Amino acid sequence: MAKDGRPNVVLIVSDDHGLDLGCWGNPVIQTPNLDALAGEGVRFTNAFCTTASCSASRAVILTGLYNHAIGHYGHAHSYHHFSTFDNTRTLPVMLGQAGYRTAHIGKLHVVPESTYRFDQFLQWNPRSAVEMADKCWNFIADKDPRPFFLYWCSTDPHRSGLAQDLPLTPDRFGNRPEGYPGVKTIEYDPKKVIVPPFLPDTPECRAELAQYCQSVSRLDQGVGRVIQILRETGRHENTLIIYISDNGIAFPEAKTTVYDAGLKLPCIVKLPGRRAANRTGDALITWADLTPTILDFADATPKDAAFHGRSFRSAIEQEHASGWDEIYASHTFHEVTMYYPMRVVRTRKHKFIWNIAHGLSFPFASDLWMGPTWQSLKRHGLDKFGQRPVEAYLHRPKFELYDLEADPFEVRNLADRPEHAALVQDFCDKLKRFQQQTKDPWIVKWTHE
């Protein structure tokens, strides 16, 4: 236990992991360690990223601010070159200033490093989940009396672009024939995987889902090893553990979109001590709420702090917390060539999307377009991707309105129906207020076009 009684914090972020866990009802995938973590804590059933793009989402996670307000509009790496404003205050820096020792391992994908500053940047293959956990042993076991913050970020189950030499040529999702040290390779039969309704049930899609599930199971073993190390070092009892994914599964209809398949994600919170075991909470929370929540637990919120999110600490032990019934999302880029700004307001019943660049075709991430799941449509003569017509996926109207209770997969757009005109106007007004409050540059599109 830290000398001052404050909890340690371990924030685990996976890469492109959707709601594919045993504890979320998938009967095929093997995730015993994440299921056990959910059994120790709280599983949030309405948790959302604010943009379904790796780099931009991670900027939100580590700042509590929407990415459109801090300049991190899309990917940071290579020629995309999006970067957080230098004067942005970030979670590791604020925790460090409050007396925490901090370390990061795995995928960071935000810049500049001086803004996202950690005491230690631990280096290891972010696909080798168990080895990556072991690399954190010395940091976790350190006798330093200060509490610690560990930001542990696997690259699984992101697509890998490795040689597609398997039947039906699926992406390998980081899997390799020789496996990884300390990991039991768990392979999946494509015929037995669960195909979610937003994906097409084709042999190619099933082959890719089998590889994806294998990658998730490797990730799960790394998470299990992190938790085992916390126990072995006597740190588990006084550690806040949060597990999330940065965005949805790396398939069309999910990643880079603002449909629920891209935004609605796992969130598991294990509290310090022995509280709130094996519970669920239905509060609508977003990744903009993570930094304020962690700072709240750490008693480290700067007096002049201003976040777009808010702490959900008080909602963790409530199954039905009041005042958590509406969230907002903001997507602008994925790759720099993928300009397609969308703003979203979502309630428990409705999803409203403003496609700001609706005159353009919806742009594809290169790996999703090249993947055999999308390419299989033409081969099989399909005009739908899952339940959505391909034409509706590629060419979108200015507004989309969905009744999530009657239409959970967001297929029947109600925005143009006269009986919903007042509701559309109400959501437009909500979006404008949201954009004003978060200093969204794209607010000018309401009047300039």
N, C-alpha and C positions, 0 to 999 in steps of 0.2 A: 504494500500500500504506500502511496506517496505520503511523504511526511506531513503535508498540509491537508491530507484527507480528500483531495480532489481526485476524481477518477482518471485513469488512463483512458485513452480513446484509440480504438482501431477502426478505421474506415476502410472497408473492403469494397473495391469497385471492379466489377467484371466488365467485359467488353462485348457488347451486343448480345446480352443474355435476356431473352424474353421471360414469360411466365412459365417456363418449362422446368418444373421441380416437382418432386413427389408431394411436397407439402402444399403445392398449389393444385393438386389433383391430377397430375400426369401419372398414369399407372405404369408407364413403361420406363421412363428415364430414372436412372439411379443417382440420387443426390442425398445419400444418408447423412452427410455432415451438415449440409444446409438445412435438411429436415430437422436434425437434432438441434441446430441453432434456433430454428423457429419454435421448437419445443421448449427451449429455455427462455424464450422472450416473446415478442409481439410481432405478428405478421400484419403489415399494413396492406389492406386489400384495394386501396384506391391511391396508389402512389404513382407519380408521373415525373418523367423528365420534362423539361420545358422546350427542348429542341432535340430531335432524334438524330443527332450528328455527334460523333465521338468528341472531337476537340471542343466545339462550342458548348456541349453539355458539361464537360469537365470544368470549363471556366465558370459556369453557373454553380456547380457543386462546391467549388473552392472560394467563391466570393459572396454568395447569397444575392447576387445581382443578375438580372437578365442580360444575356450576352449582347443584345443590341445596344445596351447602355454603356458597355465597357470596350467596345471595338472588336470583340472576339466573334466576328460574324460567321466564321467557318473554320476550316482546318488550319492548323498552325504550321504544319510541316511543308517542306519542299516549296514549290512555286506558289502555293496557296497563300502562305505568308500572313495569315491573320494573327493579330497579336493583341493582348490585353493592354489597355492604357497603363502607362508606367505608374501613375499615381493611385492605382486601384489597390485597396487593402485586401489581403487574402487571408484565408483561414490559417495556414501554417505560420504566417508572420504574426498575426494577432495572438495566436497561442504561444508563440515564442516570446513575445513581449510580455505575456502574462505568466511566464515562468515555466512553460512546458518545454521539454526537449522534443525535437521533431525529426522524423525520418520518412523518406519516400522510397519505395521500391517498385519497379515495373514500369508500366506505361504512364507517362506524365501528359504529353500531348498538349501542353499549354505553354505559352511564352509571354514575356521574357522570364528567364529563370530567376532574375533578380527580384521580380515581383512575386513569383511563386517560390519563395526561398524557404528551404528546409535546412536544419543543422547538418543532416546527412542525406546524401543521395546514394542509396545502396544499389549496386549493379548486379544483375543476374538475368538470365534468359527468362523473359516474362511468359513464355509458354511452358516452362518447366516449373509447374506450380508448387510441388513439394520442395524442390531445391530452393525456390524463391522464398518459401516460408522459413526454411532452415537458415537462410542467409540473414534472417532477422533475429536470430537467437541472441546474439551478443547485445543488440540494441534493447531487446525486451528484458533481458536478464541483468542489464547494467545496474550496479548498486547505487547509482545516482538517486538521491532521495526525491528528485523532482518527478512529477507525473509526466507521461510521454504521450505523444500523438504519432501513430503509425498509419501512413497512407499506403495501403497495399493494393496494387493494381495489376491484375493479370491481363494478358492479351487474349486469353480464351474467353468466349468461343468465337472470336472474330474470324472472318474468312482469312485465308493465308495466301492464296494464289500459288500454292505448291502444285507440282506437276499433277495434272489430272489424268492419271494412268489407271484409274479404277473403272470398273464397269459403269457405264452411263456417265463417266467423266465428272463426278462431283468434285467440288472444291474439298480439300482435306481439312479445313478448319484447324490447321496446326497439328493435326495428327501425323504421325510418321511411323513407318513399319517397325523401327527399333524401339519405339516408345520413349519414355522419359524416366530418369532415375527416381525411384521411390514411388512411382505411379503404377497401379494395376490397370492395364489397358482394358477398357470395357467397350466392346464392340456391340453394335446394334444391327438387328436384321431390318433392312429397309421395309420389308413387308409388315413389320409389327410396330413401327414408329407411329406416333399420333400426328396426323396432318391437321393443323388448325384450319378452321373454315376460311380464313383469309388467304390461304395458299391453295394452288391447284393440286389435286391428288393424281399426280403423274409419277411414273417410275423415276424420272430424273429428280423430281422434288423429294421423293422419299429417300433416294440415295444421298442427297445433300443433307436431309434432316438426320439421317443415320450418322453422318460424319459430325454434324453439329452436336448431336447428343453425346457422342464420344468425347468431344472437346469439353462439354459441360461437366461430364463426369470426372475429367482430369482436373478441371477447375475446382470441383467439389472436394477432391482429395487435398488440394493445396489449402483450401479454407479449413479443412479438418486439421491439417498439420499446424496452421497458425493457432488454432484454438488449443490444440494439444500442447504447444509450446507455452502458451499463456498459463495452462494448468501446471505444467512441469516447473515453471519458474515462480509459481505462486502469485501470478499477476491476474489470473482470470477473475477472481471474486470482485476486484475493484476496477474492472475494465468495462467501459461502454463499447459494445461491438455493434457496428452498423454494416449491413450488407446491402448493396444496391448494384444495379447495372447502369451503364451510362446512357444506353438507349436500346431500342428494341432489336429483335433478331435481324440478322443481316440478309434479309430477303426483300424483294419488292413488296409493296403494300405495308411494310413495317418501317424499317430504317429509312431515314430521310423524309418520312411523311409525318403528318400530324394526326393520323388516325390512331386509335387506341393501341393497335398492334405495334406502333412505333414509340408511343409515349407511356403507356401503362406498364409498369415494371415491378419486379420484386423489391420489397423493402422489409428487411428483418432487423429488429432492434433488440439487443440483449442488454438489459439495464445492469448497472453495477449492483452487486448484492444478489439477493434471491427474491426478486419481485416480478410480478406480471408474467409468470411462466405460461407458455402454451396458450396464448390469447391472440385475438385478432382485433384490429381497429379499422373502422371504415372512414376515418377522416380523410378528406381529399387534401393531400399534401404534394408538394413538388420539390425538386432538387434545389430550388431557390431557398427552401426552408432549412436545408441541412446545416449550412454554416451558422445561422442564428441558433439552431438547436444545440449543436456541439459547443458553441461558445457559452450557451446558457448552462449546460452541464458542467463546463469547466470553470464557471464563474469568471469568465474572461472577456465578456462583452465590453468593448470600449464605450465610454460614456457618450461619445459623440458618434457612435456607430449608426449608420443608416442603411438598411437592407431593403430589398424588394420582397424578400421572404420574411417569415417570422418563426420563432421557436414553436415547435409542436411538442415540447416536453410535457406540457400539461395534458396533452391528448393521448399520450402513449398508453396510459393505464385505463383509458375509457374506450369501451367498445363502440359507442356512438357519441363522440365528442361534438358538442354544439359549436357552431361558428366556423366549421370547416367543410363548406358545401360548394365551393367554387374555386376553380383554378384557371390560370392563363398560360398560354404557350406562345413562343415566338421563334420562328425559324426563318432564316434568310438564305444562307449558303450551306452546302456541304463542301464539295470541292469548289474551287474558285469559278469553274465553268458552269456551276449548277445554281445560278441565280433563280430563286423562286420563293420570294418572301411570303410567309403565311402567318397570320395572327389568329389566335384561338381563345375562346372562352368556353369552359366546360363546367356544367353543373352535374348534379346526380342524374338528371333526366335528359339534358340536351347537350349536344356538341355543336358549336357554331364556328365556322372557319371562314376567314376572309382571305381569299387567294388574290393577293395584291397584284401579281403579275399574271392574271388569268388569261391574258392574250397569248401567252407562251405555252408551248407544250411542256408538260412536267418533265424535268431533266432527270436522267439516270446517273447514279453512281456507276462508274465504269465496271466495278466488280459485280454489281448486281445485274447489270445489263448482260454482261458476258456469261454469267452463271447459267448452267444448263436448266435451272428451274424456269427462268424467264424464256430462254431460247426454246424450251420444249413446247411452248404454246403453238408455234407455227408447225412444228413437227406433228402435233396431235390435232391440228385444225381447231384450236380452242379460241373462242372470242371472249372468254371470261378468265380472269385471274382470281381464283377462289370464287367469291360471290360477286365480284365487281366486274362489269364489262371493261374490256381492255381500253375501249375508246374513252370511257369515263375516267379511267386511271390516267390516261395520257393528256386529256383535254378537260380542264375543270372550269366550272363557272366561277363568277365573282364570289358568290356566297354558297356555302354548304351548311345545311341545318339538318341534324339527325335527332330523332327520338331514340335515345339509347335504351330505353326500356323495351320498346317494340322492335327496335332495329339495332341490336348491339354491335353488328359488324359494319354499321355506317354505310349502307348501300342505297337507301331510298332518300334522296335529297328532297327536303320539304321547303327549301328557301323560297321557291317561286310560287308557292301556293297562297292564294289570297287570304285564307284563314290564318296564316302565320305571319302576315305582314307586320303586325304590331310586335310580335316576338322578335322578328328580324331587326326591327328598328331598336328595340330594347337592347339586343346584343350588340348592335353597332355602337350605341351610346356607351355601353360598358367597355367596349374595346377602345374607344376614343379616350375615355377616362384613364384606362390602364396605360395607354400610350403616353398620355400627358404625365402621369405619375412616374413613369419609368424613363422619361425623356427618349422616347423612341423616334429616331429620325424619320421613320417611314410614316409618321402621322400626317405628313404633308400630302400624302397620296389621296387623302379624303377630299382635298380641295384643289389639287393641282392636276388631277386627271378625271 
